[in-house]
Amino acid sequence: MGDFNRVAKNYEDIVNGAMPQQNALFRGADHAYFNEYKMRYLAPFFAQQEKETGHALKLLDYGCGTGIFSEVLAHHLPDARVHGFDISDGSIAEVPANLRAREGFRFTSDIAELDKDYDAALLVTVLHHVPVKERAQVIGNIYARLRKGGALYIIEHNMKNPLTRQMVANCSFDSDAVMLETREAEQLLRDSGFTAVTSRYIVFFPKTVAWLRWMDGVLGWIPLGAQFLAVGQKN
């Protein structure tokens, strides 16, 4: 927690600085581009959940940091309610005022303030910062806060991708991180009671070749995406 309190004010600058801009493929790419890219994969899941529930989604952004991905959710799901949680109170303090003031949005570092009826939860590049022995507890905490039929979406770095490995190596707050693979994420979901567990590789094309993203739909089985997405549903 201390490290993220320390970097909270400069978090996005640090992430952008870790991207290997000397590589031609990464030129012009930034954290915002890749967050929007992730949303391309999540959007169909959210649309299906909205169709099944018949209402705008109530989402838990677990490990929300300074609210960067919550802002993406607010942009793409204007009717959704989003609750952000992070153990770093310094990060929560940096959530933009306009996001805090948004109707249906709430941010906290106190897990007791979370509800127990979320339609979906997100762990976006969070688990690799959680000690291995504590990961099952984190997944269990989320499971307990989802409604029946709710889903958990885990997005993590794919260390089989050489550019991802380079970016992680360049990122100061990833120096002590323990990365995980798809099979560990899937097992964590199953062990906590999630069913219909699936995973796929995502984020194949940097900004310089963004026009190729139409191919994403058929590439999920190839372990070269910059990240992966694992999904599980609560019985």
C-alpha positions in Angstrom: 0.0 0.0 0.0 2.8 2.4 0.9 4.3 2.3 -2.7 1.0 3.2 -4.3 0.4 6.0 -1.8 3.8 7.3 -2.8 3.2 7.2 -6.6 -0.5 8.1 -6.5 0.0 11.6 -7.8 2.2 10.5 -10.7 0.7 7.0 -11.4 -0.3 7.5 -15.1 3.0 9.4 -15.9 5.0 6.4 -14.5 2.9 3.9 -16.6 3.3 6.0 -19.8 7.1 6.4 -19.1 7.4 2.6 -18.8 6.2 2.0 -22.4 9.1 1.2 -24.7 8.6 4.2 -27.0 11.9 3.4 -28.7 10.1 0.5 -30.3 8.3 1.8 -33.4 5.2 -0.2 -32.6 4.7 1.8 -29.3 5.1 5.3 -30.7 2.2 7.4 -29.8 0.7 4.8 -27.5 -0.2 5.7 -23.9 -2.1 4.3 -21.0 -5.4 5.9 -22.2 -5.1 4.1 -25.5 -4.7 0.7 -23.9 -7.5 1.3 -21.4 -9.9 2.1 -24.2 -8.7 -1.0 -26.0 -9.6 -3.1 -22.9 -13.0 -1.7 -23.0 -13.6 -3.0 -26.5 -13.3 -6.5 -25.0 -15.5 -5.8 -22.0 -18.3 -4.0 -23.7 -20.0 -7.1 -25.3 -20.0 -8.8 -21.8 -21.6 -5.7 -20.2 -24.1 -5.4 -23.0 -25.2 -9.0 -22.5 -25.4 -8.5 -18.7 -27.6 -5.4 -19.2 -29.8 -7.4 -21.5 -30.2 -10.2 -19.0 -30.8 -8.0 -16.0 -32.9 -5.4 -17.7 -31.2 -2.5 -15.9 -28.0 -0.4 -16.0 -25.1 -2.2 -14.3 -23.8 -1.7 -10.8 -20.0 -2.3 -11.0 -17.2 -2.8 -8.6 -13.8 -1.5 -9.7 -11.6 -3.4 -7.2 -8.1 -2.0 -7.0 -9.4 1.2 -8.7 -6.3 3.2 -7.8 -6.9 6.9 -8.7 -10.0 6.0 -10.7 -8.5 5.8 -14.1 -10.5 2.8 -15.4 -13.6 4.0 -13.5 -13.4 7.1 -15.8 -13.4 4.8 -18.8 -16.4 3.0 -17.5 -18.2 6.3 -16.9 -17.6 7.3 -20.5 -18.8 4.0 -22.1 -21.5 3.2 -19.6 -23.1 6.5 -18.8 -26.0 5.0 -16.8 -23.9 2.6 -14.8 -23.2 2.9 -11.1 -19.5 2.4 -10.2 -18.0 1.8 -6.8 -14.3 1.9 -6.6 -12.2 0.3 -3.9 -8.5 0.4 -3.2 -6.4 -0.3 -0.1 -4.3 2.7 -0.9 -6.1 5.7 0.7 -3.5 7.9 -1.0 -4.8 6.7 -4.4 -8.4 7.2 -3.4 -7.6 10.7 -2.4 -6.4 11.4 -6.0 -9.7 10.3 -7.6 -10.9 13.3 -9.6 -13.5 15.5 -8.0 -15.8 15.3 -11.0 -15.8 11.5 -10.8 -16.5 11.5 -7.1 -19.4 13.8 -7.7 -21.0 11.7 -10.4 -24.3 10.2 -9.4 -24.0 6.5 -8.5 -20.2 6.7 -8.1 -18.4 6.1 -4.8 -14.8 5.5 -3.9 -13.4 4.1 -0.7 -10.4 2.3 0.9 -12.7 0.7 3.5 -13.9 -2.7 2.3 -16.7 -2.6 4.8 -18.3 0.2 2.8 -18.8 -2.0 -0.3 -22.2 -3.4 -1.1 -23.2 -7.0 -1.8 -25.2 -6.8 -5.0 -22.8 -5.8 -7.7 -23.7 -7.1 -11.2 -20.0 -7.3 -12.1 -16.6 -6.6 -10.7 -13.3 -5.8 -12.4 -9.7 -6.5 -11.4 -7.7 -4.6 -14.0 -4.0 -5.3 -13.6 -4.4 -5.6 -9.9 -3.7 -9.3 -8.9 0.0 -9.2 -9.8 0.5 -6.7 -7.0 -1.3 -8.9 -4.5 0.9 -11.4 -2.6 0.3 -14.9 -4.0 -1.0 -16.3 -0.7 -3.6 -13.5 -0.5 -5.0 -13.8 -4.0 -7.6 -16.3 -3.1 -8.9 -14.1 -0.3 -9.2 -11.2 -2.7 -11.2 -13.3 -5.2 -13.3 -14.6 -2.3 -14.0 -11.0 -1.1 -15.3 -10.1 -4.5 -17.4 -13.3 -4.9 -19.2 -12.4 -1.6 -20.1 -8.9 -3.0 -21.6 -10.0 -6.3 -25.2 -10.8 -6.8 -26.2 -14.3 -8.0 -25.3 -14.3 -11.7 -22.8 -11.6 -11.3 -19.4 -11.8 -13.1 -15.8 -11.1 -12.3 -13.5 -9.8 -15.1 -9.8 -10.2 -14.5 -7.3 -8.4 -16.8 -3.6 -9.2 -16.3 -0.4 -8.7 -18.2 0.7 -11.6 -20.5 4.4 -12.2 -19.9 4.7 -14.3 -23.0 4.6 -11.0 -24.9 8.1 -9.6 -25.2 6.9 -6.0 -25.3 4.8 -6.5 -22.1 7.9 -8.0 -20.4 9.9 -4.9 -21.4 7.2 -2.5 -20.1 6.9 -4.4 -16.8 10.7 -4.3 -16.4 10.6 -0.5 -17.0 7.8 0.2 -14.5 9.1 1.1 -11.0 6.1 -0.1 -9.0 6.2 -3.5 -10.8 9.7 -4.3 -9.5 8.4 -6.6 -6.8 5.2 -7.8 -8.6 4.6 -11.5 -9.1 2.9 -12.0 -12.5 0.4 -14.7 -13.1 -0.7 -16.7 -16.2 -4.2 -17.5 -17.5 -4.3 -20.9 -15.8 -3.7 -19.4 -12.3 -6.4 -16.8 -12.9 -8.8 -19.5 -14.0 -8.0 -21.7 -11.0 -8.5 -18.8 -8.6 -11.9 -18.2 -10.1 -12.9 -21.9 -9.8 -11.6 -22.3 -6.3 -13.7 -19.4 -5.1 -16.9 -20.9 -6.6 -17.1 -19.1 -10.0 -18.4 -21.2 -12.9 -18.5 -20.8 -16.7 -14.8 -19.8 -16.4 -13.2 -18.7 -19.6 -10.1 -16.8 -20.7 -8.6 -15.3 -23.8 -5.6 -13.2 -24.8 -6.3 -9.6 -25.6 -4.7 -6.3 -26.8 -2.8 -7.4 -29.9 -2.3 -4.1 -31.8 -0.5 -1.0 -30.6 -1.8 2.4 -31.7 0.4 2.5 -34.8 -1.5 -0.4 -36.3 -4.8 0.1 -34.6 -6.5 -0.4 -37.9 -5.8 -4.1 -37.6 -8.0 -4.4 -34.5 -10.8 -5.9 -36.5 -8.8 -9.1 -36.3 -9.1 -9.3 -32.5 -12.1 -11.6 -32.5 -10.2 -14.5 -34.0 -6.9 -14.1 -32.1 -7.9 -14.8 -28.6 -6.4 -18.3 -28.5 -2.9 -17.0 -29.5 -0.7 -16.3 -26.4 0.8 -13.1 -27.9 -1.7 -10.5 -26.8 -0.2 -7.9 -24.4 -2.7 -9.0 -21.7 -5.3 -11.6 -21.0 -8.9 -11.6 -19.8 -10.3 -14.2 -17.5 -14.1 -14.3 -16.7 -16.1 -16.2 -14.1 -19.8 -16.1 -13.1 -21.2 -16.5 -9.6 -23.7 -19.3 -9.3 
